[in-house]
Amino acid sequence: MLEANLESASLRSASLESASLEFANMKKALDHLKSADVLLASIIERVGPCNMTYRDPTFEALARAIVYQQLSTKAASTILGRFQAAAGGALNPESIQQLSVAEMRQAGLSKQKIGYIRDLAEHAISGRVDFAKLPDMSDEEVVIALTDIKGIGVWTAHMFLMFALRRPNVLPVGDLGIRMAIKQLYKKRKMPLARDIEKIAKNWHPYCSVASWYLWRSLELKDVVAAKKALKKKRPAAKATKTRKLPVAKIIKSRGAKA
């Protein structure tokens, strides 16, 4: 009994120490970002404390990410629930391999996503992706390992780095929300490209993950939402005009330039 109490006290102490360390690191990150970027500092002050939600860096976390691709949260949650039930309650490589394609389709998964999830299971079983080793790998190594799986692009790998492996310096330059937030905050006329974002974020290192979280939250601020609605109302209705045929090359030039 005494040993159990001592162990429990030890675990509580370790948990408090970990939480304290995380708080100290977050304070350091916020101090750095506020001193490095005056515009970002204003967003940090308005949004308040950084409350990033994390998941364990497991096979199931990546399988969930595939299920949620290009779906609303509500639809994806329903499909995920059915999928977990069909797999016996737990999503792991073995339980997925035991499911037939028909059973996975019945859960609501598309043919394409079934292929992705089966490929993920094969990578895990063969050892080509070892989830136990991912925490010890560099960001670049994790991205290379994960994007070898069908259906896992750089964006999904970046989300896994940020919210599963808790890496502090990830900059998801291809994320639409990040691009929209930067366009709004830095008064850009056009949606910024990857090189534009990297230039703006030069002084955010080594805390780009925290900066990205605040950029996402900035889109939820009331005045930002109101400004977007007002802009939509001000836009004049498109006038019907005569169109003339242009050579294909000119059309492509005029329009300009995987998850």
C-alpha positions in Angstrom: 0.0 0.0 0.0 2.8 2.4 1.0 4.6 1.6 -2.3 1.5 2.3 -4.3 1.1 5.7 -2.5 4.7 6.5 -3.1 4.4 5.6 -6.8 1.2 7.7 -7.1 2.9 10.7 -5.5 5.9 10.2 -7.8 3.7 10.2 -10.9 1.8 13.3 -9.7 5.2 15.0 -9.1 6.4 14.1 -12.6 3.2 15.3 -14.2 3.4 18.6 -12.4 7.1 19.0 -13.4 6.2 18.2 -17.0 3.3 20.8 -17.0 5.6 23.4 -15.4 8.3 22.8 -18.0 5.7 23.1 -20.8 4.5 26.3 -19.3 8.0 27.7 -19.1 8.7 26.7 -22.7 5.5 28.3 -23.9 6.3 31.6 -22.1 9.7 31.6 -23.8 8.0 31.0 -27.1 5.5 33.8 -26.7 8.1 36.3 -25.4 10.2 35.5 -28.5 7.4 35.9 -31.0 6.1 39.1 -29.5 9.5 40.7 -29.6 10.2 39.4 -33.1 6.9 40.5 -34.8 4.8 43.4 -33.8 1.8 42.4 -35.9 1.9 38.8 -34.5 2.3 40.3 -31.0 -1.1 42.1 -31.4 -2.8 38.8 -32.3 -1.2 37.0 -29.4 -2.5 39.7 -27.0 -6.0 39.5 -28.4 -6.3 35.7 -28.7 -4.9 35.0 -25.2 -3.2 31.9 -23.9 -2.1 29.2 -26.4 -4.2 26.1 -25.8 -2.9 23.6 -28.4 -4.6 20.3 -28.3 -2.4 17.2 -28.8 -2.8 13.6 -29.7 -0.4 10.7 -29.1 1.8 10.0 -32.1 0.2 6.7 -32.9 -1.0 4.7 -35.9 -4.6 5.6 -35.0 -3.8 9.3 -35.1 -2.7 9.0 -38.7 -5.6 6.8 -39.6 -7.9 9.4 -38.2 -6.2 12.1 -40.2 -6.9 10.2 -43.4 -10.6 9.7 -42.5 -11.0 13.4 -41.9 -9.4 14.5 -45.2 -11.7 16.7 -47.2 -14.8 16.1 -45.0 -16.7 18.2 -42.5 -16.0 17.4 -38.9 -19.5 16.0 -38.4 -19.4 13.7 -41.4 -15.9 12.5 -40.6 -16.8 11.8 -36.9 -19.7 9.7 -38.0 -17.6 7.7 -40.4 -14.8 7.3 -37.9 -17.2 5.9 -35.3 -18.5 3.3 -37.7 -15.0 2.4 -38.8 -13.8 2.0 -35.2 -16.9 -0.2 -34.4 -16.2 -2.4 -37.5 -12.5 -2.7 -36.4 -13.6 -3.9 -32.9 -13.2 -0.6 -31.2 -9.5 0.0 -31.9 -7.8 1.2 -35.1 -4.5 -0.7 -35.4 -2.8 -2.3 -38.4 -3.9 -5.8 -37.5 -7.6 -4.9 -37.0 -7.7 -3.0 -40.3 -6.1 -5.9 -42.2 -8.9 -8.2 -40.9 -11.6 -6.0 -42.4 -12.8 -6.6 -45.9 -13.1 -3.8 -48.4 -16.9 -4.2 -48.3 -16.9 -3.7 -44.5 -14.8 -0.6 -44.8 -17.1 0.7 -47.5 -20.1 0.1 -45.3 -18.5 2.3 -42.6 -18.6 5.1 -45.2 -15.0 5.2 -46.4 -14.4 6.0 -50.0 -12.6 3.6 -52.2 -9.6 5.9 -52.3 -9.4 6.3 -48.5 -9.6 2.5 -48.1 -6.5 2.2 -50.3 -4.7 4.9 -48.2 -5.6 3.3 -44.8 -4.6 -0.2 -46.1 -1.3 1.2 -47.3 -0.8 2.8 -43.9 -1.4 -0.6 -42.2 1.1 -2.3 -44.6 3.8 0.3 -43.9 3.3 -0.2 -40.1 3.3 -4.0 -40.2 6.3 -4.2 -42.6 8.2 -1.7 -40.4 8.7 0.8 -43.1 7.0 3.3 -40.7 7.8 2.6 -37.0 5.7 4.8 -34.8 7.8 4.0 -31.8 10.8 5.6 -33.6 9.1 8.7 -35.0 9.7 10.8 -31.8 13.5 10.3 -32.2 13.5 11.4 -35.9 14.1 14.9 -37.2 11.2 16.8 -38.7 12.5 16.2 -42.2 12.9 12.5 -41.6 9.3 12.2 -40.3 8.0 14.1 -43.4 9.9 11.7 -45.7 8.7 8.6 -43.9 5.0 9.7 -43.7 4.7 11.0 -47.3 5.8 7.6 -48.6 2.4 6.4 -47.5 -0.4 6.8 -50.1 -2.7 9.7 -49.2 -0.3 11.3 -46.8 1.0 14.6 -48.1 3.2 17.2 -46.7 0.3 19.0 -45.0 -0.8 15.9 -43.1 2.8 15.2 -42.1 3.1 18.8 -40.8 -0.1 18.4 -38.8 1.2 15.1 -37.3 4.5 16.9 -36.4 2.7 19.7 -34.7 -0.2 18.0 -32.9 1.1 14.5 -32.3 4.9 14.8 -32.0 4.5 18.3 -30.5 7.3 19.8 -32.7 7.7 23.5 -31.9 9.1 24.8 -35.2 6.7 23.6 -38.0 5.6 26.1 -40.7 2.8 24.6 -42.8 3.2 27.0 -45.8 0.6 25.1 -47.8 -2.2 25.5 -45.3 -5.1 27.6 -46.6 -5.9 29.0 -43.1 -2.3 30.2 -42.6 -2.2 31.8 -46.0 -5.5 33.6 -45.4 -4.4 34.8 -42.0 -1.1 36.2 -43.3 -2.9 37.9 -46.2 -5.3 39.6 -43.7 -2.7 40.4 -41.0 0.1 41.7 -43.3 -2.3 43.5 -45.7 -1.3 41.4 -48.8 -3.2 42.1 -52.0 -2.8 38.5 -53.1 -2.7 35.1 -51.3 0.9 34.7 -50.2 3.0 31.9 -51.7 5.3 29.6 -49.7 8.3 31.8 -50.3 6.4 34.9 -49.0 5.4 33.1 -45.8 8.9 31.8 -45.2 10.2 35.4 -45.6 7.6 36.8 -43.1 8.3 33.9 -40.7 12.1 34.3 -40.7 12.1 35.8 -37.2 9.6 33.3 -35.8 12.0 30.5 -35.6 12.3 28.3 -33.5 8.6 28.6 -32.6 6.7 28.5 -35.9 4.2 26.0 -34.6 3.0 28.4 -31.9 2.9 31.3 -34.4 0.9 29.1 -36.8 -1.6 28.3 -34.0 -2.2 32.0 -33.4 -2.6 32.7 -37.1 -5.4 30.1 -37.2 -7.1 31.6 -34.1 -6.8 35.1 -35.6 -9.4 34.1 -38.3 -11.9 33.5 -35.5 -11.6 37.0 -34.0 -14.9 38.9 -34.3 -13.6 41.9 -36.2 -11.9 39.7 -38.7 -15.0 37.7 -39.3 -17.1 40.9 -39.6 -14.6 42.4 -42.1 -14.9 39.4 -44.3 -18.7 39.6 -44.3 -18.6 43.3 -45.1 -16.1 42.7 -47.9 -18.5 40.2 -49.5 -21.4 42.6 -49.3 -19.4 45.4 -50.9 -18.3 43.3 -53.9 -20.4 44.4 -56.9 -22.3 41.8 -58.8 -20.5 40.6 -61.9 -21.7 42.3 -65.0 -22.6 40.3 -68.1 -20.1 41.1 -70.8 -19.3 39.8 -74.2 -16.6 37.3 -74.2 -14.1 36.8 -76.9 -12.1 33.7 -77.5 -8.5 33.8 -76.4 -5.7 31.4 -77.3 -5.3 28.7 -74.7 -1.8 30.0 -73.9 -3.1 33.4 -73.0 -5.9 32.0 -70.8 -3.4 30.0 -68.8 -1.1 33.0 -68.5 -3.9 35.3 -67.3 -4.9 32.9 -64.5 -1.5 32.6 -63.1 -0.2 30.2 -61.2 -1.3 16.7 -51.9 -2.5 16.9 -48.1 
